[in-house]
């Protein structure tokens, strides 16, 4: 019995030992399954799996058997991970041996470039750009923070893309002691959707007395701003100057419900509109004198108003809107103080387009303005309620003078308020004419003023003395200048500087149709490319031409009874710019060379150019030299 009990006890101990052994084996097996399941789950979360499926499934084990291998995604080759070169680049070098948990290669999209160098943001490109550089958009870009250009000269070209400026808490673009040229070499455009009160779409700000901040608009520029903002463009200089040049393209500004001015000309600021189109439309539910829709506002920010200038010489300037109090230019005052502030309309088309109960005015001085305004050319049309707005009727002198231009919907009584003595208005044709100026001009400053005030087709007479119009703004008119003999000396260009090429010329009549010089000396030197740039037709009658010139009428250049005194050993004239050049009864004093009949091959046209010489006398100090030097093999001439 004792042995039986001993055997039973031993059997029970063996049984218990086996049970504990089986429990330990099961626990170990379960733990391995849990660990492998965790590994598979981690791989699935990282988008990888051993099979490359990204589903987190194990491989290399039969059903019901856990895999003991680490799960890894198949790694593509280096060639497969290289991004496309167009507008993108890899921000990191891809590792072909990258294992579990590593991120794929990231790509950086280039939205702007300077030459061949791409940039991930427009701001990065602007900050990296050297002065004189062109930053080109490669894709559509939206700005939500102010873009600042400081202390450099930058051209921004949107090409065929759109730059949208959507800044809700400040100015859109700030040009500070710098120059920004907005251009569009393709079909692109600029859209401004700024909304903060007292902010500007573009703020041109100059604070350094030694610099000038400039905004040039040369492309198809579209400006959309809400009427609650200060202005679409604001030019202001606490020191130095701030200038806005509108040379081309189309600018649109729209809004509703609140007073609005498209361009704010502040202290020491100038607006030059020499082309393009400005279209401003702001609507109101009902009419009020407070519904100001202003093309250009002259207003001093610092409780004073100094050195504010507006010149409209070409282009189309439209202002209007439903129930709008539309004004082309308004002069606003804080304390009635202003100095050297003026408005000049010499060309282009001004169109007022108020609708429903709206009213339209060309010039609107607020309270007592001491600014001056002059209309000497161009066309004023549309719904013109009056030239000057009615709410300053108690002011005896509103500063407006009209000496030229063509007007619609203006009565003779209305126009008579602004015509100086000797100027007439034909209500039937709408044309203002001042006739010939009988006063003899004695200085270049007086000449500039006479040109600004002259009507298209006028004659201006000069006394003896030295004159020049170099660096003056072109009047875009046809004018005749009559001197008092050889003692009236008109210098062409800046003879102290020869920057080269066309820049040697004089742009003071750029874009004019016909300019005539009579009975004076026209003075040049021996440098190439002197002359007047881009006049369509020139007439030089009974003048002495001293030195060499190249730029005369681009269509026709006529020289009548004039004397040419050529530089020693050089030509008297180069027919460089003129399609048709004629000399009638002229005298040439030369040293072997007379007229250089030549155009560079790159500038040669397909039509034959014409040079006509009639009844002329040539006196040369050298023999066996041709008066006409015709040497262009790529250009046909009729001589």
C-alpha positions as CSV (number, residue, x, y, z in Angstrom):
1,X,0.0,0.0,0.0
2,X,2.8,2.3,0.8
3,X,4.4,1.6,-2.6
4,X,1.0,2.2,-4.3
5,X,0.6,5.5,-2.6
6,X,4.2,6.5,-3.5
7,X,3.5,5.6,-7.2
8,X,0.3,7.7,-7.2
9,X,2.0,10.7,-5.7
10,X,4.9,10.4,-8.2
11,X,2.3,10.1,-11.1
12,X,0.5,13.2,-9.9
13,X,3.8,15.2,-9.6
14,X,4.7,14.2,-13.2
15,X,1.3,15.2,-14.4
16,X,1.6,18.6,-12.8
17,X,5.1,19.0,-14.2
18,X,3.8,18.3,-17.7
19,X,0.9,20.7,-17.3
20,X,3.2,23.6,-16.2
21,X,5.5,22.8,-19.0
22,X,2.7,23.0,-21.6
23,X,1.5,26.3,-20.1
24,X,5.0,27.9,-20.4
25,X,5.3,26.8,-24.1
26,X,1.9,28.2,-24.9
27,X,2.7,31.5,-23.3
28,X,5.9,31.8,-25.2
29,X,4.2,31.0,-28.5
30,X,1.5,33.6,-27.8
31,X,4.0,36.2,-27.0
32,X,5.8,35.6,-30.4
33,X,2.5,36.0,-32.2
34,X,1.8,39.3,-30.5
35,X,5.2,40.7,-31.2
36,X,5.0,39.8,-34.9
37,X,1.5,41.2,-35.1
38,X,2.8,44.5,-33.7
39,X,5.5,44.6,-36.3
40,X,3.0,44.1,-39.1
41,X,0.7,46.8,-37.7
42,X,3.6,49.3,-37.6
43,X,4.6,48.5,-41.2
44,X,1.0,49.1,-42.3
45,X,0.9,52.4,-40.6
46,X,4.0,53.5,-42.4
47,X,2.5,52.5,-45.8
48,X,5.0,49.8,-46.3
49,X,5.0,46.0,-46.3
50,X,7.5,43.3,-47.2
51,X,5.5,42.4,-50.3
52,X,5.4,46.1,-51.2
53,X,1.6,46.0,-51.2
54,X,1.3,48.4,-48.2
55,X,-1.4,46.2,-46.8
56,X,0.6,45.1,-43.8
57,X,0.3,41.3,-44.7
58,X,3.1,38.9,-43.8
59,X,4.9,36.8,-46.3
60,X,7.2,33.8,-46.2
61,X,5.0,31.9,-43.6
62,X,2.2,29.4,-44.0
63,X,-1.3,30.1,-42.8
64,X,-1.4,30.2,-39.0
65,X,2.4,30.5,-38.6
66,X,3.8,33.9,-37.5
67,X,6.6,35.4,-39.6
68,X,9.8,36.1,-37.7
69,X,11.2,38.6,-40.3
70,X,11.0,42.4,-40.2
71,X,8.5,44.0,-42.6
72,X,10.1,46.4,-45.2
73,X,8.7,48.0,-48.3
74,X,10.4,47.4,-51.6
75,X,12.7,50.4,-52.3
76,X,12.6,51.9,-55.8
77,X,15.8,52.6,-57.7
78,X,17.5,56.0,-57.6
79,X,16.2,56.7,-61.2
80,X,12.6,56.1,-60.1
81,X,12.9,58.6,-57.1
82,X,14.3,61.5,-59.2
83,X,11.5,64.2,-59.6
84,X,10.7,65.8,-62.9
85,X,13.0,68.8,-63.6
86,X,10.2,71.1,-64.7
87,X,9.4,73.5,-61.9
88,X,10.3,70.9,-59.2
89,X,13.4,69.6,-57.5
90,X,14.2,67.1,-54.7
91,X,14.6,68.7,-51.4
92,X,16.7,65.8,-50.2
93,X,18.8,63.2,-51.9
94,X,16.9,59.9,-52.0
95,X,18.5,56.9,-50.2
96,X,18.0,53.7,-52.2
97,X,18.6,51.6,-49.1
98,X,16.1,53.5,-47.0
99,X,14.4,51.2,-44.6
100,X,11.3,51.0,-42.5
101,X,9.9,54.3,-41.3
102,X,11.8,56.6,-43.6
103,X,9.9,59.3,-45.5
104,X,9.8,59.3,-49.4
105,X,11.8,62.0,-51.2
106,X,10.1,65.4,-51.1
107,X,9.7,67.7,-54.1
108,X,10.0,71.5,-54.0
109,X,7.9,73.4,-56.6
110,X,9.5,76.4,-58.1
111,X,7.1,79.4,-58.5
112,X,9.6,82.0,-59.6
113,X,13.0,82.3,-61.2
114,X,15.9,84.7,-61.8
115,X,17.5,83.5,-65.0
116,X,18.0,79.7,-64.6
117,X,17.7,79.7,-60.8
118,X,14.4,78.7,-59.4
119,X,12.8,79.7,-56.1
120,X,10.1,78.1,-54.0
121,X,8.4,81.4,-53.2
122,X,8.1,84.8,-54.8
123,X,9.4,86.5,-51.6
124,X,12.5,84.3,-51.7
125,X,13.2,85.3,-55.3
126,X,12.7,89.0,-54.5
127,X,15.0,88.9,-51.5
128,X,17.6,87.1,-53.5
129,X,17.4,89.3,-56.6
130,X,20.3,91.7,-57.2
131,X,19.4,95.3,-58.3
132,X,18.5,95.2,-62.0
133,X,17.3,91.6,-62.0
134,X,14.1,90.3,-63.5
135,X,12.0,87.9,-61.4
136,X,9.7,85.8,-63.6
137,X,6.7,83.8,-62.3
138,X,6.7,80.1,-63.3
139,X,3.2,79.4,-62.0
140,X,0.2,81.2,-60.5
141,X,1.0,82.7,-57.1
142,X,-1.1,84.1,-54.3
143,X,0.4,86.4,-51.7
144,X,-1.3,86.6,-48.3
145,X,1.4,88.7,-46.6
146,X,2.9,92.0,-47.7
147,X,5.7,91.8,-50.3
148,X,8.4,94.4,-49.8
149,X,11.0,95.5,-52.3
150,X,13.7,97.7,-50.7
151,X,16.8,99.5,-52.0
152,X,17.0,97.8,-55.4
153,X,15.7,98.0,-58.9
154,X,13.5,95.0,-59.8
155,X,11.4,93.9,-62.7
156,X,8.6,91.5,-61.9
157,X,7.3,89.6,-65.0
158,X,4.2,87.4,-64.5
159,X,4.7,85.9,-68.0
160,X,1.5,84.0,-68.7
161,X,0.6,83.5,-65.0
162,X,-1.5,85.4,-62.4
163,X,-0.1,87.0,-59.3
164,X,-3.0,87.5,-56.8
165,X,-2.3,89.7,-53.9
166,X,-4.8,88.9,-51.1
167,X,-3.5,90.7,-48.0
168,X,-6.2,91.3,-45.4
169,X,-4.2,93.2,-42.8
170,X,-1.8,95.5,-44.6
171,X,-0.5,96.8,-47.9
172,X,-0.2,94.4,-50.8
173,X,3.2,95.4,-52.2
174,X,5.5,98.0,-50.7
175,X,8.2,99.7,-52.8
176,X,10.6,101.3,-50.4
177,X,13.5,103.4,-51.6
178,X,13.4,101.2,-54.7
179,X,12.1,100.8,-58.2
180,X,9.6,98.1,-59.2
181,X,8.5,97.5,-62.8
182,X,5.5,95.3,-63.3
183,X,5.5,93.6,-66.7
184,X,3.7,90.8,-68.5
185,X,5.6,89.3,-71.3
186,X,2.8,86.8,-71.9
187,X,-0.9,86.8,-71.1
188,X,-0.5,87.0,-67.4
189,X,-2.0,89.6,-65.0
190,X,-1.9,91.1,-61.6
191,X,-4.9,90.9,-59.3
192,X,-5.1,92.9,-56.1
193,X,-7.7,91.8,-53.5
194,X,-6.7,93.8,-50.5
195,X,-9.3,94.7,-48.0
196,X,-7.9,96.4,-44.9
197,X,-9.0,100.0,-44.2
198,X,-6.1,102.5,-44.6
199,X,-4.0,100.1,-46.6
200,X,-3.0,100.2,-50.3
201,X,-2.7,97.8,-53.1
202,X,0.8,99.1,-53.9
203,X,2.5,101.6,-51.6
204,X,5.4,103.5,-53.2
205,X,7.3,105.0,-50.2
206,X,10.5,106.9,-50.2
207,X,12.3,108.0,-47.1
208,X,15.8,108.7,-48.3
209,X,16.6,112.2,-49.7
210,X,19.2,110.7,-52.1
211,X,16.8,108.2,-53.8
212,X,13.6,108.1,-55.8
213,X,11.1,105.3,-55.4
214,X,9.4,104.4,-58.7
215,X,6.6,102.1,-59.8
216,X,6.5,101.4,-63.5
217,X,3.4,99.7,-64.9
218,X,4.2,98.3,-68.4
219,X,2.1,95.2,-68.6
220,X,-1.5,94.0,-68.5
221,X,-2.0,95.0,-64.9
222,X,-5.4,94.3,-63.3
223,X,-6.0,95.9,-59.9
224,X,-9.0,94.8,-58.0
225,X,-9.5,96.4,-54.6
226,X,-12.4,96.8,-52.2
227,X,-13.7,100.3,-51.8
228,X,-12.8,100.2,-48.1
229,X,-9.0,100.5,-48.8
230,X,-7.1,103.7,-49.0
231,X,-6.2,103.4,-52.6
232,X,-5.0,101.0,-55.3
233,X,-1.7,102.8,-55.6
234,X,-0.3,105.3,-53.1
235,X,2.9,107.3,-53.7
236,X,4.4,109.1,-50.8
237,X,7.9,110.5,-50.0
238,X,8.9,112.0,-46.7
239,X,12.2,112.7,-48.4
240,X,13.3,112.4,-52.0
241,X,10.6,111.6,-54.5
242,X,8.0,108.9,-55.3
243,X,6.9,108.4,-58.9
244,X,4.3,106.3,-60.6
245,X,4.6,105.8,-64.4
246,X,1.7,104.2,-66.2
247,X,3.1,103.3,-69.7
248,X,0.9,100.6,-70.9
249,X,-1.5,97.8,-70.2
250,X,-4.9,98.1,-68.5
251,X,-5.6,98.8,-64.8
252,X,-9.1,98.2,-63.5
253,X,-10.3,99.2,-60.1
254,X,-13.7,98.3,-58.8
255,X,-15.8,98.5,-55.7
256,X,-19.1,99.5,-54.2
257,X,-20.6,101.5,-51.4
258,X,-17.8,103.6,-50.2
259,X,-15.6,106.6,-51.3
260,X,-12.8,105.4,-53.4
261,X,-9.7,106.8,-55.1
262,X,-7.6,104.7,-57.4
263,X,-4.3,106.5,-57.2
264,X,-3.2,108.7,-54.2
265,X,-0.5,111.3,-55.0
266,X,0.9,112.3,-51.6
267,X,3.8,114.4,-50.5
268,X,6.6,114.8,-53.1
269,X,4.9,112.4,-55.5
270,X,4.3,112.4,-59.2
271,X,1.9,110.4,-61.5
272,X,2.8,110.2,-65.2
273,X,0.2,108.5,-67.3
274,X,1.7,108.2,-70.8
275,X,-0.2,105.2,-72.1
276,X,-2.4,102.3,-71.3
277,X,-5.9,102.4,-69.8
278,X,-7.2,103.2,-66.4
279,X,-10.8,102.0,-65.8
280,X,-12.4,102.9,-62.4
281,X,-15.9,101.9,-61.6
282,X,-17.5,102.1,-58.1
283,X,-21.3,101.7,-57.7
284,X,-23.7,103.1,-55.1
285,X,-27.3,102.3,-54.2
286,X,-28.3,106.0,-54.3
287,X,-26.7,109.3,-55.2
288,X,-24.9,111.5,-52.7
289,X,-22.2,114.2,-52.9
290,X,-20.2,111.8,-50.6
291,X,-20.1,109.1,-53.3
292,X,-16.6,110.2,-54.4
293,X,-15.1,108.0,-57.1
294,X,-11.7,109.7,-57.8
295,X,-9.2,108.7,-60.4
296,X,-6.3,110.6,-58.8
297,X,-6.4,112.2,-55.4
298,X,-3.8,114.9,-54.5
299,X,-3.8,114.9,-50.7
300,X,-1.0,115.5,-48.2
301,X,-0.6,113.0,-45.4
302,X,1.4,115.3,-43.1
303,X,-1.1,118.2,-42.8
304,X,0.5,119.8,-45.7
305,X,0.6,119.4,-49.4
306,X,3.9,120.0,-51.3
307,X,5.4,118.9,-54.7
308,X,2.4,116.9,-55.9
309,X,2.2,116.5,-59.7
310,X,-0.2,114.7,-62.1
311,X,0.5,114.6,-65.8
312,X,-1.8,112.8,-68.2
313,X,-0.2,112.9,-71.7
314,X,-1.6,109.8,-73.3
315,X,-3.8,106.7,-72.8
316,X,-7.4,106.3,-71.8
317,X,-8.5,107.5,-68.3
318,X,-12.1,106.4,-67.4
319,X,-13.9,107.1,-64.1
320,X,-17.5,106.3,-63.2
321,X,-20.1,104.0,-61.6
322,X,-23.7,103.9,-60.7
323,X,-24.8,107.0,-58.7
324,X,-21.1,108.0,-58.5
325,X,-19.7,111.4,-57.9
326,X,-17.1,110.8,-60.5
327,X,-13.9,113.0,-60.6
328,X,-10.8,112.6,-62.7
329,X,-8.6,114.5,-60.3
330,X,-9.4,115.8,-56.8
331,X,-7.2,118.1,-54.8
332,X,-8.1,117.5,-51.1
333,X,-6.8,119.7,-48.3
334,X,-6.3,119.3,-44.5
335,X,-5.6,122.9,-43.6
336,X,-5.7,124.8,-46.9
337,X,-2.0,124.8,-47.4
338,X,-0.2,123.6,-50.6
339,X,2.9,124.4,-52.5
340,X,4.1,123.4,-56.0
341,X,1.1,121.2,-56.7
342,X,-0.3,121.0,-60.3
343,X,-2.3,118.9,-62.7
344,X,-1.6,118.9,-66.4
345,X,-3.7,117.1,-69.1
346,X,-1.8,117.4,-72.4
347,X,-3.1,114.4,-74.3
348,X,-4.9,111.1,-74.2
349,X,-8.6,110.6,-73.6
350,X,-10.4,111.4,-70.4
351,X,-13.9,109.7,-70.2
352,X,-16.4,110.3,-67.4
353,X,-18.9,107.4,-67.1
354,X,-21.3,108.0,-64.1
355,X,-24.7,106.2,-64.6
356,X,-28.2,106.6,-63.2
357,X,-28.1,109.7,-61.0
358,X,-24.3,110.1,-61.0
359,X,-22.3,113.2,-62.0
360,X,-19.0,113.7,-63.6
361,X,-16.2,116.3,-63.2
362,X,-12.7,116.6,-64.6
363,X,-11.2,118.7,-61.7
364,X,-12.4,118.9,-58.2
365,X,-10.5,121.1,-55.7
366,X,-11.8,120.6,-52.2
367,X,-12.3,123.8,-50.2
368,X,-9.6,126.4,-50.9
369,X,-7.0,124.7,-53.1
370,X,-3.9,126.6,-54.1
371,X,-3.0,124.0,-56.7
372,X,-3.1,124.8,-60.4
373,X,-4.6,122.7,-63.2
374,X,-4.2,123.1,-67.0
375,X,-5.8,121.3,-69.9
376,X,-3.9,121.9,-73.1
377,X,-4.7,118.9,-75.2
378,X,-6.3,115.5,-75.4
379,X,-10.0,114.7,-75.4
380,X,-12.6,115.0,-72.6
381,X,-15.7,113.1,-73.2
382,X,-18.6,111.1,-71.7
383,X,-21.1,112.4,-69.1
384,X,-19.4,115.7,-68.2
385,X,-21.6,117.6,-65.7
386,X,-19.0,120.4,-65.6
387,X,-15.3,120.8,-65.8
388,X,-15.1,121.7,-62.1
389,X,-17.3,120.2,-59.5
390,X,-20.1,122.3,-58.0
391,X,-19.4,122.1,-54.3
392,X,-16.5,124.7,-54.6
393,X,-18.8,127.3,-56.3
394,X,-18.0,129.8,-53.5
395,X,-14.3,129.8,-54.4
396,X,-13.5,132.5,-56.9
397,X,-10.3,130.9,-58.3
398,X,-10.3,127.2,-58.7
399,X,-7.0,127.2,-60.6
400,X,-8.1,125.6,-63.9
401,X,-7.0,126.9,-67.2
402,X,-8.0,125.5,-70.6
403,X,-5.8,126.3,-73.7
404,X,-6.4,123.3,-75.9
405,X,-8.1,120.0,-76.3
406,X,-11.4,118.7,-77.6
407,X,-14.5,118.5,-75.4
408,X,-18.0,117.0,-75.6
409,X,-21.1,118.1,-73.7
410,X,-19.5,121.4,-72.5
411,X,-21.4,124.6,-73.2
412,X,-19.7,127.8,-74.3
413,X,-20.7,129.5,-71.1
414,X,-19.2,126.8,-69.0
415,X,-15.9,126.8,-71.0
416,X,-15.6,130.6,-71.0
417,X,-14.8,130.5,-67.2
418,X,-11.5,128.7,-67.9
419,X,-10.3,130.2,-71.2
420,X,-7.4,132.8,-71.0
421,X,-7.4,135.8,-73.2
422,X,-6.9,135.0,-76.9
423,X,-8.2,131.5,-76.6
424,X,-11.5,130.4,-78.3
425,X,-13.9,127.5,-78.0
426,X,-16.0,126.1,-80.8
427,X,-19.0,124.5,-79.2
428,X,-19.9,122.8,-82.4
429,X,-16.6,120.9,-82.8
430,X,-15.7,121.0,-79.1
431,X,-12.2,122.3,-80.0
432,X,-10.3,124.9,-77.9
433,X,-7.7,126.9,-79.9
434,X,-5.3,129.5,-78.6
435,X,-3.8,130.6,-81.9
436,X,-0.2,131.6,-82.1
437,X,1.7,132.7,-79.1
438,X,2.9,136.3,-79.8
439,X,5.1,136.5,-76.7
440,X,8.7,135.8,-77.4
441,X,10.0,133.1,-75.1
442,X,13.3,134.0,-73.4
443,X,14.3,131.0,-71.3
444,X,14.1,127.2,-71.4
445,X,11.7,127.4,-68.4
446,X,9.4,129.7,-70.2
447,X,9.6,127.4,-73.2
448,X,8.6,124.4,-71.2
449,X,5.6,126.3,-69.8
450,X,4.6,127.5,-73.2
451,X,4.7,123.9,-74.6
452,X,2.6,122.7,-71.7
453,X,-0.1,125.4,-72.3
454,X,-0.1,125.2,-76.1
455,X,-2.9,123.6,-78.0
456,X,-2.2,121.0,-80.7
457,X,-1.0,122.9,-83.8
458,X,0.1,126.0,-82.0
459,X,3.2,128.2,-82.9
460,X,5.6,129.3,-80.2
461,X,8.1,132.1,-80.9
462,X,11.5,132.3,-79.3
463,X,13.8,135.3,-78.7
464,X,17.5,135.1,-79.1
465,X,19.2,133.0,-76.5
466,X,20.0,129.4,-75.4
467,X,17.2,126.9,-75.2
468,X,16.7,123.2,-74.7
469,X,13.8,120.9,-73.9
470,X,16.0,117.9,-72.9
471,X,14.5,115.8,-70.1
472,X,11.1,117.5,-70.5
473,X,7.9,115.4,-70.7
474,X,6.7,115.0,-74.2
475,X,3.6,117.1,-74.9
476,X,2.3,114.6,-77.5
477,X,1.2,117.5,-79.7
478,X,2.1,118.9,-83.1
479,X,3.9,122.3,-82.6
480,X,5.9,124.9,-84.6
481,X,8.8,126.8,-83.1
482,X,10.0,130.0,-84.7
483,X,13.3,131.5,-83.6
484,X,14.7,135.0,-84.1
485,X,17.6,134.0,-86.4
486,X,20.9,132.2,-85.8
487,X,21.1,133.8,-82.3
488,X,18.3,131.5,-81.2
489,X,20.3,128.4,-80.3
490,X,18.4,125.2,-79.5
491,X,20.6,122.4,-78.0
492,X,19.5,118.9,-79.0
493,X,20.0,116.4,-76.1
494,X,22.6,116.5,-73.3
495,X,25.9,117.2,-75.1
496,X,27.8,116.6,-71.9
497,X,26.8,112.9,-71.8
498,X,27.0,110.1,-74.4
499,X,25.5,107.0,-72.8
500,X,25.4,105.4,-76.2
501,X,22.8,104.4,-78.8
502,X,19.3,105.9,-78.7
503,X,20.1,107.2,-75.2
504,X,22.3,109.9,-76.8
505,X,19.1,111.3,-78.2
506,X,16.5,113.8,-77.0
507,X,13.1,112.3,-75.9
508,X,11.3,115.7,-75.3
509,X,9.0,115.2,-78.3
510,X,8.6,111.4,-78.1
511,X,5.3,110.4,-79.7
512,X,4.5,113.8,-81.3
513,X,3.1,113.8,-84.8
514,X,4.8,116.8,-86.4
515,X,7.4,119.2,-85.0
516,X,8.6,122.2,-87.0
517,X,11.7,124.3,-86.4
518,X,12.1,127.6,-88.2
519,X,14.7,130.4,-88.3
520,X,17.1,129.2,-85.5
521,X,20.3,127.2,-84.9
522,X,19.9,123.6,-83.9
523,X,23.0,122.6,-82.0
524,X,24.5,119.1,-81.7
525,X,28.1,117.7,-81.5
526,X,30.0,114.9,-83.2
527,X,28.5,112.0,-81.2
528,X,26.5,109.3,-83.0
529,X,22.7,108.9,-82.4
530,X,21.9,112.6,-81.5
531,X,18.5,113.9,-82.6
532,X,14.9,113.9,-81.5
533,X,13.5,110.4,-80.7
534,X,10.3,109.1,-82.1
535,X,8.7,112.2,-83.8
536,X,6.6,111.0,-86.7
537,X,7.4,114.0,-89.0
538,X,9.9,116.8,-88.7
539,X,10.3,120.0,-90.7
540,X,13.5,122.1,-90.4
541,X,13.0,125.4,-92.3
542,X,15.6,128.1,-92.7
543,X,17.8,126.8,-89.9
544,X,21.5,126.3,-89.2
545,X,22.4,122.7,-88.1
546,X,25.7,122.6,-86.2
547,X,27.1,119.2,-85.5
548,X,25.9,115.7,-86.5
549,X,22.5,114.3,-86.0
550,X,20.7,110.9,-86.7
551,X,17.2,111.0,-85.3
552,X,14.6,113.1,-87.2
553,X,11.1,112.3,-88.4
554,X,10.5,108.5,-88.3
555,X,8.1,108.8,-91.2
556,X,9.3,112.0,-93.0
557,X,12.1,114.4,-92.4
558,X,12.1,117.6,-94.5
559,X,15.0,120.1,-94.6
560,X,14.2,123.4,-96.4
561,X,16.6,126.2,-97.1
562,X,18.8,125.1,-94.2
563,X,22.6,125.1,-93.7
564,X,24.5,122.1,-92.4
565,X,27.9,122.7,-90.7
566,X,29.4,119.2,-90.2
567,X,32.0,118.2,-87.7
568,X,35.5,118.0,-89.1
569,X,36.0,114.7,-90.8
570,X,32.5,113.5,-90.1
571,X,29.0,113.5,-91.6
572,X,26.5,116.3,-91.3
573,X,23.6,113.9,-91.1
574,X,22.7,110.2,-90.9
575,X,19.3,109.2,-92.3
576,X,19.1,106.6,-89.6
577,X,15.5,107.0,-88.4
578,X,13.7,108.4,-91.4
579,X,11.8,106.4,-94.0
580,X,11.7,109.5,-96.3
581,X,14.2,112.3,-96.1
582,X,14.4,115.3,-98.4
583,X,16.7,118.3,-98.8
584,X,15.4,121.3,-100.8
585,X,17.6,124.4,-101.3
586,X,20.0,123.4,-98.6
587,X,23.7,124.2,-98.1
588,X,26.3,121.7,-96.9
589,X,29.7,122.7,-95.4
590,X,31.6,119.4,-95.0
591,X,35.1,117.9,-95.1
592,X,34.3,115.1,-97.6
593,X,31.4,113.5,-95.9
594,X,27.8,114.7,-96.3
595,X,24.9,112.4,-95.6
596,X,25.4,108.9,-94.3
597,X,22.7,106.8,-96.1
598,X,22.8,103.7,-93.9
599,X,20.8,101.5,-91.5
600,X,22.2,98.6,-89.6
601,X,21.2,95.2,-91.1
602,X,19.1,94.4,-88.0
603,X,17.0,97.6,-88.4
604,X,16.6,97.4,-92.2
605,X,13.0,97.2,-93.3
606,X,11.4,95.6,-96.3
607,X,10.2,98.8,-97.9
608,X,12.6,101.0,-99.8
609,X,13.7,104.2,-98.0
610,X,13.8,107.5,-99.9
611,X,16.4,110.2,-100.0
612,X,15.6,113.2,-102.2
613,X,18.1,116.1,-102.9
614,X,16.9,119.2,-104.8
615,X,18.7,122.5,-105.5
616,X,21.4,122.0,-102.8
617,X,24.9,123.3,-102.6
618,X,27.8,121.3,-101.3
619,X,31.1,122.9,-100.2
620,X,33.8,120.3,-99.2
621,X,37.4,120.8,-98.0
622,X,38.3,117.4,-99.4
623,X,38.0,116.2,-102.9
624,X,36.9,112.9,-104.4
625,X,34.4,112.2,-101.6
626,X,30.8,111.2,-102.1
627,X,28.2,113.6,-100.7
628,X,25.8,110.6,-100.2
629,X,27.5,107.6,-98.7
630,X,25.2,104.7,-99.6
631,X,26.6,101.5,-98.2
632,X,23.8,99.3,-96.8
633,X,23.5,96.1,-98.8
634,X,20.4,94.9,-96.9
635,X,18.3,98.0,-97.3
636,X,16.7,99.3,-100.6
637,X,16.8,103.0,-101.3
638,X,15.2,105.4,-103.8
639,X,17.7,108.3,-104.3
